[in-house]
Amino acid sequence: MSSLRITSPDDPALDRLCDRLAEMSVEIDLSQAWPSEQLRLCGQAGVYEWFGERQWGGLEWSNLDLTRGYLRLSAACLTTTFIITQRSGAYQRIAASSNELAKSRLLPGLISGETFATVGISHLTTSRRHLGHSVLRARESGSDFILDGYSPWVTGGLHAQTITVGAALEDGLHILLALPTNLAGVTVPDPPQLVGLSASHTGEVRLDHVRVSREWLLAGPAENVVQVGTGGGAGSLQTSTLGLGLAQAALDFLSGEAGKRPDLVDATQQLRREHRELIDSLMAMVEGAQVCTNDQLRAAANSLVLRSTQAALAAAKGSGYVVGHPAGRWCREALFFLVWSCPQGVMNANLCELAGLES
């Protein structure tokens, strides 16, 4: 229905979608079931078109509009929004490649919502780097690549038709592939139960002598293949955006409580001022201004989302500590930002703050 489709961040249809997602967020947290209905609603509303080029059926939203859209969605349901970031990350890396065959085969279905793709590149950015060797290896065999190992943190691997995955060759260079998940040797174990966002079904994808045709090569061989093209990897503004969206949900709850309890007003106003300042910085940086570094913004967003969600829990009192109350869920979800795509500098800054040290 055209009345449901979102054409701009100011579209009332976005309000309706976010209201529905917020209503459904409690159930997926309790059930830990893949949010298929939420993702269907997003597809019906045209959310996946925001990220795509017009030639593939997309709307080509600007980075500023995409940021505004992500802020709204993540305040409504962080799990659904996180999954969308992984979907859009896969889309963007396919679209940024020079592989026209892969583009024509994959991009239209991703924009329409008919198919789902995700990314498996954390082992090339922040995860498992301390091991000193790649956990996912590739070697050339004629016109194919043979993949062995695993990708440790893949969102929705059980549900994806394609995973944009990175692997290391024997000479240390990396490649990026659009991996069809129906290939022999690809297995996805049941994902682990997480502290928060378990319904994102984020976990390992294992590859045992998987033969992938070169026709699925997106980038490489290169030293820093994850920096080829685009994507919301470690150190980008995307994760900060989601953190500030979650903080918005907590602060909206806190403001509602402050309207009934004057003792909450000062703390709520201070947190809201900090949130507004960080949103202003985020928007300025999205448009190219260097008001601070990406890591500085991420560290500040991490700090705020932790404090604002805990403030919401404190305001909710005992009821907030009961499973099913959003304040308790927000606190658990806020911990996500300490571990997901978290550069070392951001981790150090957050640890110093927790320890009461100057970073």
N, C-alpha and C positions, 0 to 999 in steps of 0.2 A: 504494500500500500504506500503510495507516494507521500501521504501525510505523515508516515512514520520515519521517512528518510531524513537524515541530518545533513544539511548543506552548509552549515557554518557553526562555529562554537556558540553563537548566540541564538541558534534555532531552538524554539520551545520543545522540539522533538528530543533534543538532548536532555532536557529536564525530565521528560517522561521516561526516557530510557534509564537515566540515573536513579530515579525514584524506584523503578522496578528492580534494578540491580541491587539497590540497598535493601529492599524488602527480602530478596532471595539470598543475601549474603550470609545470614545466620544459618540457613539450612545446609549450604555447601560446607561451611566450617564444621558443622556437627557430623555430617555424613561423610565428608572427605571425598565425595563423588565428583568426577569430572563435570565441570559446569557446562554441559552441552546445550542446555536451554538458554543460559545466559549468552553463550557464544552465538547461538542461533539468532537471538534477539539483536545482538550487535550486528550480525550480518544483514538481518532484515532492515535495520536502521541505516545501513550503508557505512558503518564505521570502517570497514576494511577498505573502502574506496578512498578514505582520507589520505592514505599513504601512497596510492598508486598514480602512475602517469595516465594521462587521458587516452593514450593510444591503447592501453590495456583495460580501459573502463574506469579509471580512477578519477578523483577530483583534484589531485595535486594541491592539497592544502599546504600553506606555507608552514615553515618551522614554528612560527609564533602561534598559528592556529592549532597545529598539532599539539603544542605544549599546553595550550588552554584546554584542548579536548582531553588530554591525558590527566590534567589536574582534576577535571570534573569526574572522569571515570574512576580514577583511583580513590577519590573520596567516597564514591558509592560502593565499589567492590574492588579491593586491591587484588584479590586472586584473579578475577576475570581480566583486569587490566594488565597484570603481569603477564598472563598468557598471551594477550594481544601484543605486548611488546616483543615477545619472542617470535610470534608470527610475523610481525612487521619487520623484525630484524632479519628473518630468513628472506622475506620478500625483498628488502632493500639490497641484500647482498647478491641475490640473483639478478635483480634489476641493474645493479652496478657492474655486472660482469659483461664481457664481450661475447658471451655465449648466446647467440640469438636463438638457437634451437631450444635451449633450456628456458629462455624467457618465454617464447611462444607456447611451450608446453605447460609451463607452471604458473605464470603470472595471472592469466585470466581467471583460473579457478581459485587462486588465493584472494583476488579482489572480490569475486562474487560470493565467496564463502563456501563454495562447493568442496574445497579441499583445505587441508590444514598442513602447514609446514612449521618447523621449529629450528632452533640452532643448537649446535654442539661444538662450541669453540672455547669454553671456559678453561680447558686444559692448556690452551695457547695464550691465555691472558693472565688469570689470577689463580686458578685452581690447579693443584698438583705440580706447580712450577718448582717447588722445593725438592722434588724427587731427583732432579738433574737429568731426567730423560723423559721422552714423550710417552704418555700412556696409550697413545693411538699412533701407530706406525703405518707407513705406506711404502710399497715398492712397485716399481714399474714392471709390467709383464706384457710385452707386445704393445698393443694399443690400449691396454687396461691398467688399472691400479689394483693392487691387492692390499686390503686393509686388515690389520690385526690389532686388537687391544680394546679400549673402551673410551667412551666419552662420559665423564663423571656426573655432570649436572645438566641434563637435557629435560626441558619442560614439555610435558605432553608427548613424550616419545611413543607411548602406547597408542596414541590417537593420530599420529602424523603419517602422511603419505610420503613426505620428503623431510630429510634433516639436512640442513646446511652445516656440514661438518668439516673440521680442520684436522689434518694429519701431517706427521713429520716424515720426510723421506730419509733415506740412509745417509745422505750428505748433509743433513741438518736443515735443509730448506723445507718449507711448508707448502701444502696445497689446500685448496678449499673446494669441496665437492657438494653437489646437490644429490645426496644419497637417497635413492628409493628404498623405503623400508621393507619392501617385499622381496628384496634380494636374499638369496641363500646365505646363511651365516649371520644375519642380523637378528639379534634377540633383545628384548626389552624386559628385564625382570620387573616384578612388582615394585613400585617405587616405595621408598621408606616413608614412615610417618614423620612429618616435620613438626616443629614447634608451632609454626604458622604456615598458611598457604599449602597445606597438604593436598588440597583438591587440585592444585596445579600439576600433580603427578610428575614431580621433578625427581629424576634419579638417573641411574646408569643406562646407557645403551651399549651393548657389547657387540663386537664385530670379530668373527672368527673366520679368517681367510675369505673375506668378502671381496668378490671380483666386481669392480665398478668400471664401466666403460668410460673412456676419455670424453665421450660426448657430454658427460655430466660435470666436467671440470669447469669451475667458475673463476678461479684465480690461482696463480702460482705456476711453477714453483717460485717461491720468493722467501726472503728472510722474515719479513713481517707481513704475512699474507692477510692477517686480520685487519690490517690498516689499509688494505686495498679496497677502494670503494667506500661504502658507508655502512653504518650500523651503530647500535647503541651499546657499545662495549664498555669495558672498565674505564672509568674516568670521564665518561660522557655525562651530559646533562640529564639524560633520560631517567636514571635511577633517582637523582635528586628530585626530579619532578614528581615521581611517584611517592617519595617520602613526604614532600610538601602537600601532596593531595591527601595522604592519610592523616597528616597533621591537621588539615582543614576539617576532616570529619570529627576528629577529637575536639577541636576548638569549637565547632558548631554545637556539639553536645555540651561542652563546658559553658558556652554562652547561654544556652537554654537554662542550665542550672543556676548560673549567676543571676539570671532574671528573677529568680525566686529566693536567692540567698546572697545578700549583700557581702558576706565574708569572702565570696569567690570573685568579686568584681575586679579587685586590683590585680590579682594573679592572671585572670583571664585577659584583661586589657594589655598587660605586659607581654604575654605570649602572643596575642594577636598583633601587637606592634612588631614583634620580632618576625612573625610569619609574613606580615606585609612587606617588611624590608627584604626578606629573602626572596619573596615572589618578585619584587621589583628588580632585584639583582638577577634572578633567573631570566626574566623577560629581556632585560638589557643584554645579557650574555647570549641569549638565543638570537638577538638581532646583531650580534657581533661586537658589542662593547666589552672591554676587558676590565670590569669592575673588581674582579678577583679571579683567582684560578679556579678551574673546575674542581680540583681537590678541596680547595677552601670552601666552596659552596657546598660540596657533598658533605664535608665534615660538619658544617653548620646545620645542614638539613638533617643529618643523622641525629645530632644533638637535640634539635627542636622536636623531631618526631618522637624521640624517646621521652622527652620531658612532657610534651603535650598529651600523649596517650596516658602516661602515668598520672598526670593531673586529672584527666577525665576519670580514671579509675578511682582516684582519691575522692573526687566529687560524687561518684556513684555510690561510694561506701560499700557496704557488704554485698549489695545486689550486683555490683560490678564484678565481684569475685565469683559469681555463680556462672557456670558454663552456659553460654547462650546470650549473655549480655554483651553488647558490642564493645564496651570499654575494655573488658578482659581480652577480647579478640584483638582489638587495636594494639594493646600492649604486646601481645605475642607477635603480631605482624610487624611491629616496629623493630623488633630484634632482627628481622630479616635484613635490614639495611646495614647491620654490622658485619654481615657475612657475604652478601651477594655482590659480586663484581666490585669488591672493596679494595681499592689500591692501597699499598702499604702506607703511604703518607697519610691517607684518611684514617686507616686503622690506628696509626700512631697518635694522631690528634685526638681521636675518640678515647683511646686508652689513657692519654695524659689527662683529659678532662675527668674521666672516671676516677683517676687516682688523685685528683686535685693538684695536678702539676701543670705548669705552663708549657704548652707545646712548642 
